[in-house]
Amino acid sequence: MIDPRRLRILRAVADHRTVTAAAAALYLTPSAVSQQLAALEQETGHALLTRSGRGVRLTAAGEILLGHTHEVLAQLERAEAELAAYAGGSAGEVTVAAFATGIAEVLAPAIARLALERPGIRLRVRDAEGDQSLPLLLDGEADVALAVEYRGGPGADDARLSVLPLYAEPFDAVLPSGHPLADAPAVSLAGLSDADWVGQYPGNPCHDVTLLACELAGFEPRFVHSSDDFRAVTALVGAGAGVALVPRSALRGMDLKEVQVRPVTGPAATRRVFAATRRGAETHPLIAPVLAALVREAERVPGH
């Protein structure tokens, strides 16, 4: 009989690619992870991992078992959800990992709504960039992830996740007040191909959105300054350091006296926001109301 606890370890190693990183995510020692994997190999009668550079990768047998692992763990999530519903499921804590503007746009209003409608549900928020919330979810450190689509990220068909689209928002061009296009009603990205750019660090989903939109416009942006803080990005633009693309919601409430904000024509720069749970957990009586509240608040986002 295969121990499902060892399947969780196998999936963590597949996600993190090293025993050390998987152990850190699971709050175990590397030796404990290695021992459990060895026991799993003995249970299955197959070698499941092989060395690959400084990390590990799954063997063909390991990939087969990983596919079943997703189904087994999803079914265990469903079992927990049904048991919680049977027991009442009216009170408890739900941890949500979310990025800053997602917190402001939908999560904070959802918390206020739930405080009135479902006072027994306590939400605990973890601030995480749009590409960081899903690893926290899959590692069991969050119950819900508020995330954005990004290249290389898990897709909607990922067997580990249940994904719920929330809203999409455009990016606006932010220009120094003295820029030649500052008075134009709208800006074509191709007209900014020779400019210096202020953007997020590689790996940030917003960096990917900017890069892809510029590629579709026929050029690669010349990033000179980098910050993951949109206020810092806007301040640098206002100082004449370059141009930028910024999600529209991130600009609300900012001091924009030194910059000009213009909609973009041509290739669309869009941030697509979704909520995710581990597959099978979406019907949990504590998690389902949180997802429903996020959907209702997302409908209020301008441009939804």
C-alpha positions in Angstrom: 0.0 0.0 0.0 1.4 3.4 -1.0 1.4 6.0 1.8 -0.2 9.2 0.6 2.0 11.3 2.8 4.9 10.1 0.7 3.0 11.2 -2.4 2.9 14.7 -1.1 6.7 14.6 -0.7 7.1 13.2 -4.3 5.0 16.1 -5.7 7.0 18.7 -3.7 10.3 17.3 -5.1 8.8 17.4 -8.6 7.8 21.0 -8.1 11.0 22.2 -6.5 13.5 20.0 -8.4 15.8 19.5 -5.4 15.4 17.5 -2.2 16.7 20.5 -0.1 14.1 22.9 -1.5 11.3 20.4 -1.2 12.3 19.8 2.4 12.3 23.5 3.2 8.8 23.8 1.7 7.5 20.9 3.8 9.3 21.9 7.0 11.2 18.7 7.0 14.9 17.9 7.0 16.5 16.8 3.7 17.4 13.5 5.3 13.8 12.9 6.2 12.6 13.6 2.7 15.3 11.3 1.3 14.2 8.5 3.7 10.5 8.9 2.7 11.4 8.8 -1.0 13.4 5.7 -0.5 10.5 4.1 1.4 8.2 5.1 -1.5 10.5 3.5 -4.0 10.5 0.4 -1.9 6.6 0.5 -1.8 6.3 0.8 -5.5 9.3 -1.3 -6.5 10.6 1.3 -8.9 13.3 4.0 -8.9 11.4 7.3 -9.0 14.2 9.9 -9.1 17.4 10.3 -10.8 20.2 12.9 -10.5 20.1 15.9 -12.9 22.9 18.4 -12.5 22.6 19.8 -9.0 19.0 18.7 -8.7 16.8 15.7 -9.4 14.2 14.7 -11.9 11.5 12.1 -12.1 12.1 8.8 -13.9 9.5 7.5 -16.3 8.0 5.5 -13.4 8.1 8.6 -11.2 6.2 10.6 -13.9 3.5 7.8 -14.0 3.2 7.9 -10.2 3.1 11.7 -10.2 0.1 11.7 -12.5 -1.8 9.4 -10.1 -0.5 11.6 -7.2 -2.4 14.6 -8.5 -5.6 12.6 -8.6 -5.1 11.0 -5.2 -4.3 14.3 -3.4 -7.3 16.0 -5.1 -9.5 13.2 -3.9 -8.2 13.6 -0.4 -8.9 17.3 -0.6 -12.5 16.5 -1.6 -12.8 14.0 1.3 -11.7 16.7 3.7 -14.2 19.1 2.2 -17.1 16.7 2.6 -16.1 15.8 6.1 -15.9 19.5 7.0 -19.3 20.0 5.5 -20.7 17.1 7.5 -19.2 18.6 10.7 -20.8 22.0 9.9 -17.9 23.9 8.5 -19.2 27.2 9.6 -16.1 28.4 11.4 -12.4 28.3 10.8 -9.4 30.1 9.2 -8.6 30.4 5.5 -5.2 31.6 4.4 -5.1 33.6 1.2 -1.8 34.5 -0.6 -2.3 37.5 -2.9 -0.4 40.3 -4.6 -0.8 43.9 -3.4 -3.2 45.4 -5.9 -5.2 42.2 -5.9 -5.6 42.6 -2.1 -6.7 46.2 -2.6 -9.1 45.5 -5.5 -10.9 42.3 -4.4 -9.5 40.6 -1.3 -9.9 43.4 1.2 -13.5 44.1 0.1 -14.2 40.3 0.2 -13.0 40.2 3.8 -15.4 43.0 4.7 -18.2 41.2 3.0 -17.5 37.9 4.7 -17.3 39.6 8.1 -21.0 40.4 7.6 -22.1 37.3 5.8 -19.9 34.6 7.3 -18.4 35.9 10.6 -17.2 32.5 11.5 -14.7 32.5 8.7 -11.4 34.2 9.6 -9.1 35.2 6.7 -5.4 35.4 7.1 -3.6 37.3 4.3 -0.1 36.7 3.0 1.3 39.3 0.7 2.9 37.5 -2.3 3.9 38.6 -5.8 1.7 37.2 -8.6 4.2 34.4 -9.3 4.7 33.5 -5.7 1.2 32.7 -4.4 0.8 29.5 -6.4 4.0 27.8 -4.9 2.7 28.8 -1.4 -0.7 27.2 -2.3 0.9 24.0 -3.6 3.2 23.8 -0.6 0.2 23.9 1.7 1.1 27.3 3.2 -2.1 28.9 1.7 -5.6 27.7 1.0 -6.4 30.1 -1.7 -4.0 31.9 -4.1 -4.9 35.2 -5.8 -2.5 35.2 -8.8 -1.9 36.5 -12.3 -1.2 34.6 -15.5 2.4 34.6 -16.5 4.6 32.8 -19.0 5.9 29.5 -17.6 3.3 29.5 -14.9 0.8 26.7 -14.2 -2.0 26.6 -16.8 -5.8 26.3 -16.2 -5.5 22.6 -17.1 -2.9 21.9 -14.4 -3.9 18.7 -12.6 -2.9 20.1 -9.2 -5.1 23.2 -9.3 -8.7 24.4 -9.5 -8.6 27.8 -11.2 -11.3 30.5 -11.2 -10.9 33.5 -13.5 -11.7 36.8 -11.7 -10.9 39.8 -13.9 -8.6 41.2 -16.6 -7.2 44.7 -16.6 -5.3 46.7 -19.1 -1.9 48.3 -18.6 -1.5 52.0 -19.4 1.5 53.8 -20.7 3.1 56.1 -18.1 5.2 58.8 -19.7 7.2 61.8 -18.3 5.2 65.0 -18.7 7.7 66.3 -21.3 7.6 63.2 -23.5 6.8 63.9 -27.2 3.8 61.6 -26.9 2.5 62.9 -23.6 -0.3 64.9 -25.2 -1.5 62.1 -27.5 -4.9 60.7 -26.7 -3.4 57.2 -26.9 0.0 55.7 -27.3 1.3 53.0 -29.7 3.9 50.8 -28.1 5.9 50.9 -31.3 6.3 54.7 -30.8 8.2 53.9 -27.5 10.7 51.4 -29.1 13.6 53.8 -28.7 12.8 54.9 -25.1 14.5 53.8 -21.9 12.1 51.7 -19.9 11.3 51.3 -16.2 10.0 47.9 -15.3 9.6 45.0 -12.9 12.3 42.4 -12.3 12.4 39.3 -14.5 10.1 36.7 -13.0 7.5 39.2 -12.0 4.4 38.5 -14.1 4.1 42.2 -15.0 7.6 42.1 -16.5 6.4 39.3 -18.7 3.2 41.2 -19.7 5.4 44.3 -20.7 7.9 42.1 -22.5 5.3 40.2 -24.5 3.3 43.4 -25.5 6.5 45.0 -26.8 7.6 41.9 -28.6 4.2 41.9 -30.4 4.8 45.5 -31.3 8.0 44.5 -32.9 10.8 45.4 -30.4 12.4 44.4 -27.2 12.2 47.1 -24.5 15.5 48.5 -23.1 15.0 48.1 -19.4 17.3 50.6 -17.6 15.6 50.7 -14.2 13.9 48.0 -12.3 11.5 47.9 -9.3 8.6 45.7 -8.3 6.9 48.7 -6.6 4.6 50.5 -8.9 4.9 53.8 -6.9 8.7 53.6 -7.4 8.2 52.9 -11.1 5.9 55.9 -11.5 8.3 58.2 -9.5 11.2 57.1 -11.8 9.1 57.9 -14.9 8.2 61.3 -13.4 11.9 62.0 -12.9 12.4 61.4 -16.6 14.2 58.1 -16.2 12.1 56.3 -18.8 8.6 55.1 -19.8 6.6 52.2 -18.3 3.5 50.1 -18.5 1.6 49.9 -15.3 -1.7 48.0 -14.5 -4.5 50.5 -14.4 -5.7 49.6 -10.9 -2.1 50.2 -9.5 -2.3 53.8 -10.6 -5.5 54.6 -8.7 -4.8 56.8 -5.7 -1.2 57.7 -6.9 0.2 61.2 -7.2 0.4 61.5 -11.0 1.3 65.2 -11.3 4.7 64.5 -12.8 3.6 61.9 -15.4 1.1 61.5 -18.1 -1.0 58.3 -18.3 -2.3 57.2 -21.7 -4.2 54.1 -22.9 -2.3 51.8 -25.3 -3.2 51.1 -28.9 -2.1 48.0 -30.8 -1.1 44.8 -29.0 -3.0 44.6 -25.7 -1.0 44.6 -22.5 -3.4 42.9 -20.1 -3.1 41.3 -16.6 -5.4 38.4 -16.1 -6.2 37.7 -12.4 -7.5 34.4 -11.1 -8.1 32.6 -7.8 -6.8 29.1 -7.3 -7.1 26.3 -4.8 -5.6 22.9 -4.7 -7.8 20.7 -6.9 -10.6 19.2 -4.8 -10.5 21.9 -2.1 -12.8 24.3 -4.0 -15.9 22.8 -2.4 -14.6 23.0 1.1 -17.3 24.8 3.2 -14.8 27.4 4.4 -13.0 27.9 1.1 -16.1 28.0 -1.2 -17.6 31.1 0.4 -14.2 32.9 0.1 -14.1 32.1 -3.6 -17.7 33.3 -4.1 -16.9 36.6 -2.3 -13.8 37.1 -4.5 -16.0 36.6 -7.6 -18.6 39.1 -6.5 -16.0 41.7 -5.7 -14.2 41.1 -9.0 -17.4 42.1 -10.8 -17.0 45.5 -9.2 -13.5 46.1 -10.7 -13.7 48.9 -13.3 -13.4 47.5 -16.8 -14.4 44.0 -15.6 
